[in-house]
Amino acid sequence: MTSLATPLGVLDLVPISSGSTAAEALRNSVDLARQSERFGYARYWFAEHHLNPGVAGTSPAVVLALTASATSTIRLGSGAVQLGHRTALSTVEEFGLIDALHPGRLDLGLGRSGGRPTERTGDAPPTTTPVIDGRAPNGLRIPPKFSVQRLLGSPRIALQRRLLQQPGAEPQDYGEQIDDILALLRGDYRSEGEEAHVVPGEGADVQVWILGSSGGQSAQVAGRGGLRFAANYHVSPATVLEAVEAYRAAFQPSGTLHKPYVSVSADVVVAEDDATARDRATGYGLWVRSIRTAEGAIPFPTPEQARTHVWSDEDRELVADRVDTQFVGSPARVADQLEQLQEATGADELLITTITHRHADRVRSYELLAEEWRRR
């Protein structure tokens, strides 16, 4: 299948639908990767999440290894490895093992989370793009910022941090950790006069990406290091403009990249018509609510199950930024919205994440979008 002119990628959380199992979710993800390769998508990334009843994607490297054996050309990656509870060495070793059997296909996407405090944005330059009445100049919706303090202070998040971290361990400075990963990949790592050489891993042909949701440390590290940057509109739509602008302002050319390169993510559900797409996306708000209340992502509900929920004003406010920025509709409608996102952010690629209750509907969404995108 011909590749898409402006690359589209897939971000997969390995969602578990209500009434299903983690094993079935994993099989569905491997199948979706095969189908995405056939549809012409450029990349297929797996997220990392923990202690979520409705998400089976706990280890990107493990799922990548399974998927690499089932595909042949599509790039595969992590979106992202949570470095807050990992070391540079373990990360390079895991991806080096996969690269040894599938060279030249891996994207090593790296994120701060997994034990670190939330990003600080105070040191980032303010966005120069005016946002008036919740819209960028081209009409892209930019909602008010969601406060993560309620989420971060929950007992469940505290438990997750305790289980992920070794007792007494403190996360390494993020910038230093990225530098260590790059040095181990290059083969020039030295510490206190000693060299470290990772086999397999040293010289691995992987693309390194930094994922970020704001103009804070992630954007700064990516820019200063001359690395590719993936901004998360689907997670934090309020700060996507800030994130890409901070990255570009900090960018310094490197040996692998001479100018900034940005991917931007979006939540999408496509069907043959708007009404069908809206029906298939019905469970999204309730699913986001389970994340925002810190109970952990629930198994993705059927439309019928979701419609039984009685929404309070507080509930609606809790999920409004995510629900209002999900692109739902016919292929033409969603493609128009993605073009608007691309224009507003200057994205070089777009990363599409889609969750529906039925696997067949999810596959069809990606297929319809690829067909429409190719026609443009």
Secondary structure, 3 states (H helix, E strand, C coil): CCCCCCCEEEEECCECECCCCHHHHHHHHHHHHHHHHHHCCCEEEECCCCCCCCECCCCHHHHHHHHHCCCCCCEEEECCEEHHHCCHHHHHHHHHHHHHHCCCCEEEEEECCCCCCCCCCCCCCCCCCCCECCECCCCCECCCCCCCHHHHCCHHHHHHHHHHCCCCCCCCCHHHHHHHHHHHHHCCEEECCEEECCCCCCCCCEEEEEEECCCCHHHHHHHHCCCEEEECCCCCHHHHHHHHHHHHHHCCCCCCCCCCCEEEEEEEEECCCHHHHHHHCCCHHHHHHHHHCCCCCCCECCHHHHHCCCCCHHHHHHHHHHHHCCEEECHHHHHHHHHHHHHHHCCCEEEEECCCCCHHHHHHHHHHHHHHHHHC
